[in-house]
Amino acid sequence: MTDIALPSAPEELRVLLGTESPEEAVHALWARGVKTVVVKLGKDGALVGADGALTRAPAYQAGQVVDTSGAGDALDGAFLYGITHGMSPVEAARLGCVAAGLKVCERGTARAMPHRAQVMEALEK
């Protein structure tokens, strides 16, 4: 099993776990030994399940949404960056939501990914 799971709601939850409920998904993954679960909720941010608690990380509104392609990847990458740099799961999820919020303001995927400095600057605001 894995220590961290980063599924998207509702499609991945339905296929992987037979539920569309983010809360049910976290509990199901915890029951399978996953320590940290971050359910990506699109425009509603993320639900973090860590250390026995459920916490919402709000979406970050950086501007007009142009293209949502790659937003989940932006969240995943920033979350993992945060975790590997000493952030708590909730702090890392907030970082991920900021990265996703910045990404959706640009068209495209890899080229539209925000740089670390952009994400950190936006997080501080």
PASEBA-1860 file (N, C-alpha, C; in nm, 3 decimals):
! residues 125
1> MTDIALPS> 0.084/-0.117/0.000/0.000/0.000/0.000/0.089/0.124/0.000 ~ 0.027/0.236/-0.017/0.099/0.362/-0.024/0.072/0.447/0.100 ~ 0.158/0.541/0.127/0.139/0.632/0.240/0.051/0.750/0.204 ~ 0.050/0.788/0.075/-0.024/0.906/0.029/-0.108/0.869/-0.092 ~ -0.234/0.914/-0.093/-0.320/0.898/-0.210/-0.378/1.035/-0.245 ~ -0.383/1.064/-0.375/-0.429/1.194/-0.424/-0.538/1.175/-0.531 ~ -0.651/1.116/-0.497/-0.756/1.094/-0.597/-0.837/1.220/-0.626 ~ -0.901/1.218/-0.743/-0.992/1.327/-0.782/-1.135/1.282/-0.762
9> APEELRVL> -1.219/1.374/-0.715/-1.362/1.347/-0.701/-1.433/1.402/-0.824 ~ -1.542/1.347/-0.866/-1.601/1.223/-0.818/-1.560/1.100/-0.898 ~ -1.506/1.120/-1.020/-1.482/1.008/-1.111/-1.387/0.903/-1.053 ~ -1.271/0.944/-1.009/-1.174/0.846/-0.957/-1.225/0.779/-0.831 ~ -1.298/0.851/-0.748/-1.353/0.791/-0.627/-1.453/0.682/-0.661 ~ -1.536/0.709/-0.760/-1.637/0.612/-0.801/-1.570/0.487/-0.858 ~ -1.471/0.503/-0.943/-1.405/0.390/-1.006/-1.321/0.312/-0.905 ~ -1.245/0.381/-0.823/-1.154/0.315/-0.730/-1.223/0.259/-0.607
17> LGTESPEE> -1.323/0.332/-0.556/-1.378/0.298/-0.425/-1.529/0.276/-0.422 ~ -1.596/0.301/-0.534/-1.739/0.281/-0.538/-1.819/0.386/-0.465 ~ -1.763/0.502/-0.445/-1.833/0.612/-0.378/-1.797/0.743/-0.446 ~ -1.884/0.841/-0.436/-1.852/0.976/-0.483/-1.829/1.069/-0.366 ~ -1.843/1.018/-0.245/-1.827/1.099/-0.125/-1.680/1.110/-0.087 ~ -1.627/1.232/-0.086/-1.487/1.249/-0.046/-1.460/1.197/0.095 ~ -1.553/1.221/0.186/-1.534/1.176/0.324/-1.530/1.023/0.332 ~ -1.623/0.957/0.262/-1.624/0.811/0.260/-1.495/0.757/0.198
25> AVHALWAR> -1.448/0.824/0.094/-1.325/0.781/0.028/-1.206/0.789/0.123 ~ -1.196/0.897/0.198/-1.085/0.910/0.294/-1.090/0.795/0.394 ~ -1.207/0.770/0.450/-1.220/0.662/0.549/-1.188/0.526/0.488 ~ -1.231/0.503/0.364/-1.203/0.376/0.298/-1.053/0.358/0.275 ~ -0.985/0.465/0.236/-0.841/0.456/0.214/-0.765/0.443/0.345 ~ -0.810/0.513/0.448/-0.748/0.495/0.580/-0.760/0.349/0.624 ~ -0.877/0.289/0.600/-0.899/0.149/0.640/-0.806/0.054/0.565 ~ -0.757/0.099/0.451/-0.663/0.018/0.371/-0.518/0.050/0.403
33> GVKTVVVK> -0.496/0.137/0.502/-0.360/0.167/0.546/-0.296/0.291/0.488 ~ -0.369/0.367/0.407/-0.314/0.491/0.353/-0.314/0.594/0.465 ~ -0.201/0.657/0.488/-0.189/0.751/0.601/-0.244/0.890/0.569 ~ -0.219/0.937/0.448/-0.260/1.072/0.409/-0.337/1.064/0.278 ~ -0.456/1.123/0.278/-0.541/1.125/0.160/-0.576/1.270/0.129 ~ -0.557/1.309/0.005/-0.598/1.441/-0.040/-0.692/1.419/-0.159 ~ -0.819/1.447/-0.138/-0.918/1.433/-0.244/-0.932/1.567/-0.313 ~ -0.900/1.569/-0.442/-0.909/1.692/-0.521/-1.055/1.717/-0.558
41> LGKDGALV> -1.103/1.837/-0.527/-1.244/1.872/-0.544/-1.265/1.981/-0.648 ~ -1.167/2.004/-0.735/-1.182/2.105/-0.839/-1.201/2.244/-0.781 ~ -1.307/2.312/-0.823/-1.331/2.450/-0.779/-1.360/2.462/-0.630 ~ -1.377/2.348/-0.563/-1.401/2.348/-0.419/-1.276/2.316/-0.338 ~ -1.160/2.314/-0.401/-1.035/2.292/-0.328/-1.004/2.146/-0.309 ~ -0.977/2.108/-0.184/-0.938/1.969/-0.154/-0.983/1.933/-0.013 ~ -1.003/1.804/0.007/-1.029/1.750/0.139/-0.907/1.671/0.181 ~ -0.849/1.707/0.295/-0.730/1.642/0.345/-0.768/1.550/0.460
49> GADGALTR> -0.729/1.425/0.449/-0.745/1.330/0.558/-0.608/1.290/0.606 ~ -0.572/1.336/0.725/-0.440/1.307/0.780/-0.447/1.308/0.932 ~ -0.372/1.220/0.994/-0.365/1.213/1.140/-0.504/1.199/1.203 ~ -0.594/1.126/1.136/-0.726/1.102/1.190/-0.825/1.216/1.177 ~ -0.787/1.323/1.110/-0.874/1.441/1.097/-0.902/1.472/0.951 ~ -1.020/1.528/0.927/-1.057/1.576/0.794/-1.053/1.729/0.796 ~ -0.983/1.787/0.699/-0.969/1.933/0.691/-0.987/1.976/0.546 ~ -1.060/2.082/0.525/-1.077/2.138/0.390/-0.966/2.237/0.361
57> APAYQAGQ> -0.910/2.226/0.242/-0.816/2.327/0.191/-0.892/2.401/0.082 ~ -0.914/2.531/0.099/-0.996/2.604/0.003/-0.926/2.620/-0.132 ~ -1.008/2.632/-0.235/-0.955/2.663/-0.368/-0.895/2.802/-0.364 ~ -0.801/2.827/-0.453/-0.738/2.958/-0.464/-0.786/3.023/-0.593 ~ -0.847/3.139/-0.582/-0.898/3.212/-0.698/-0.794/3.314/-0.743 ~ -0.719/3.280/-0.846/-0.614/3.369/-0.894/-0.662/3.462/-1.005 ~ -0.776/3.431/-1.062/-0.826/3.511/-1.173/-0.925/3.431/-1.253 ~ -0.946/3.472/-1.377/-1.042/3.404/-1.464/-0.991/3.266/-1.502
65> VVDTSGAG> -1.078/3.166/-1.492/-1.043/3.030/-1.531/-1.044/3.020/-1.683 ~ -0.929/2.979/-1.739/-0.912/2.969/-1.883/-0.906/2.822/-1.926 ~ -0.838/2.738/-1.850/-0.818/2.598/-1.889/-0.786/2.517/-1.764 ~ -0.872/2.420/-1.734/-0.850/2.339/-1.613/-0.759/2.220/-1.636 ~ -0.717/2.196/-1.760/-0.627/2.084/-1.788/-0.499/2.098/-1.706 ~ -0.463/1.994/-1.635/-0.339/1.996/-1.558/-0.351/2.054/-1.418 ~ -0.470/2.101/-1.380/-0.485/2.160/-1.247/-0.460/2.057/-1.137 ~ -0.509/1.936/-1.157/-0.485/1.830/-1.059/-0.338/1.795/-1.049
73> DALDGAFL> -0.269/1.796/-1.163/-0.125/1.770/-1.162/-0.050/1.880/-1.089 ~ -0.095/2.004/-1.106/-0.032/2.116/-1.035/-0.050/2.099/-0.885 ~ -0.171/2.061/-0.843/-0.196/2.039/-0.701/-0.108/1.925/-0.650 ~ -0.104/1.815/-0.723/-0.024/1.700/-0.680/0.123/1.737/-0.664 ~ 0.178/1.804/-0.764/0.320/1.840/-0.760/0.353/1.933/-0.645 ~ 0.270/2.034/-0.626/0.294/2.129/-0.517/0.275/2.063/-0.381 ~ 0.174/1.975/-0.370/0.153/1.902/-0.246/0.278/1.820/-0.211 ~ 0.327/1.745/-0.307/0.444/1.660/-0.281/0.569/1.745/-0.252
81> YGITHGMS> 0.582/1.858/-0.319/0.691/1.950/-0.287/0.680/1.993/-0.141 ~ 0.560/2.033/-0.100/0.539/2.079/0.038/0.571/1.970/0.139 ~ 0.523/1.850/0.115/0.548/1.738/0.208/0.697/1.711/0.220 ~ 0.767/1.711/0.107/0.911/1.681/0.110/0.994/1.797/0.163 ~ 0.930/1.911/0.184/1.000/2.027/0.241/0.947/2.063/0.380 ~ 0.890/1.965/0.449/0.855/1.981/0.590/0.719/2.038/0.623 ~ 0.635/2.060/0.524/0.501/2.111/0.552/0.412/1.998/0.604 ~ 0.312/2.035/0.682/0.210/1.938/0.723/0.125/1.905/0.600
89> PVEAARLG> 0.049/1.796/0.604/-0.039/1.766/0.490/-0.138/1.879/0.459 ~ -0.191/1.944/0.559/-0.286/2.053/0.534/-0.215/2.171/0.469 ~ -0.099/2.207/0.520/-0.022/2.318/0.459/0.016/2.284/0.315 ~ 0.057/2.161/0.292/0.097/2.118/0.158/-0.024/2.119/0.063 ~ -0.141/2.081/0.114/-0.262/2.085/0.030/-0.298/2.229/-0.005 ~ -0.282/2.319/0.089/-0.307/2.461/0.060/-0.211/2.511/-0.049 ~ -0.085/2.470/-0.039/0.012/2.504/-0.143/-0.034/2.448/-0.277 ~ -0.082/2.324/-0.275/-0.131/2.262/-0.398/-0.250/2.335/-0.456
97> CVAAGLKV> -0.340/2.379/-0.372/-0.457/2.454/-0.420/-0.416/2.587/-0.482 ~ -0.315/2.650/-0.427/-0.264/2.775/-0.485/-0.204/2.747/-0.623 ~ -0.124/2.642/-0.633/-0.064/2.607/-0.762/-0.172/2.578/-0.866 ~ -0.274/2.503/-0.826/-0.383/2.472/-0.919/-0.459/2.598/-0.959 ~ -0.482/2.687/-0.863/-0.551/2.811/-0.892/-0.476/2.900/-0.989 ~ -0.345/2.900/-0.979/-0.263/2.976/-1.074/-0.262/2.910/-1.211 ~ -0.253/2.779/-1.214/-0.246/2.704/-1.340/-0.369/2.727/-1.425 ~ -0.488/2.727/-1.365/-0.612/2.736/-1.445/-0.630/2.871/-1.513
105> CERGTARA> -0.549/2.968/-1.478/-0.557/3.100/-1.541/-0.480/3.106/-1.673 ~ -0.410/2.999/-1.706/-0.331/2.993/-1.829/-0.376/2.875/-1.914 ~ -0.366/2.887/-2.044/-0.402/2.779/-2.136/-0.283/2.683/-2.152 ~ -0.315/2.555/-2.153/-0.212/2.453/-2.173/-0.184/2.376/-2.046 ~ -0.085/2.289/-2.055/-0.052/2.206/-1.939/0.089/2.237/-1.890 ~ 0.189/2.169/-1.940/0.325/2.185/-1.887/0.373/2.330/-1.892 ~ 0.352/2.396/-2.001/0.399/2.535/-2.013/0.322/2.631/-1.924 ~ 0.203/2.593/-1.884/0.119/2.680/-1.801/0.138/2.655/-1.652
113> MPHRAQVM> 0.221/2.557/-1.616/0.242/2.529/-1.475/0.314/2.646/-1.409 ~ 0.266/2.691/-1.295/0.333/2.803/-1.228/0.467/2.758/-1.170 ~ 0.559/2.849/-1.163/0.690/2.822/-1.103/0.679/2.833/-0.951 ~ 0.772/2.769/-0.884/0.773/2.768/-0.738/0.763/2.908/-0.680 ~ 0.839/3.002/-0.734/0.838/3.139/-0.681/0.699/3.202/-0.692 ~ 0.628/3.176/-0.802/0.493/3.228/-0.820/0.399/3.173/-0.713 ~ 0.409/3.042/-0.692/0.322/2.976/-0.596/0.349/3.026/-0.456 ~ 0.476/3.035/-0.419/0.512/3.080/-0.284/0.469/3.224/-0.262
121> EALEK> 0.485/3.309/-0.363/0.443/3.449/-0.352/0.292/3.459/-0.332 ~ 0.217/3.383/-0.410/0.071/3.384/-0.398/0.026/3.328/-0.264 ~ 0.095/3.228/-0.213/0.061/3.168/-0.084/0.077/3.269/0.029 ~ 0.177/3.355/0.018/0.203/3.454/0.122/0.100/3.566/0.126 ~ 0.028/3.585/0.016/-0.072/3.693/0.010/-0.196/3.659/0.088
END
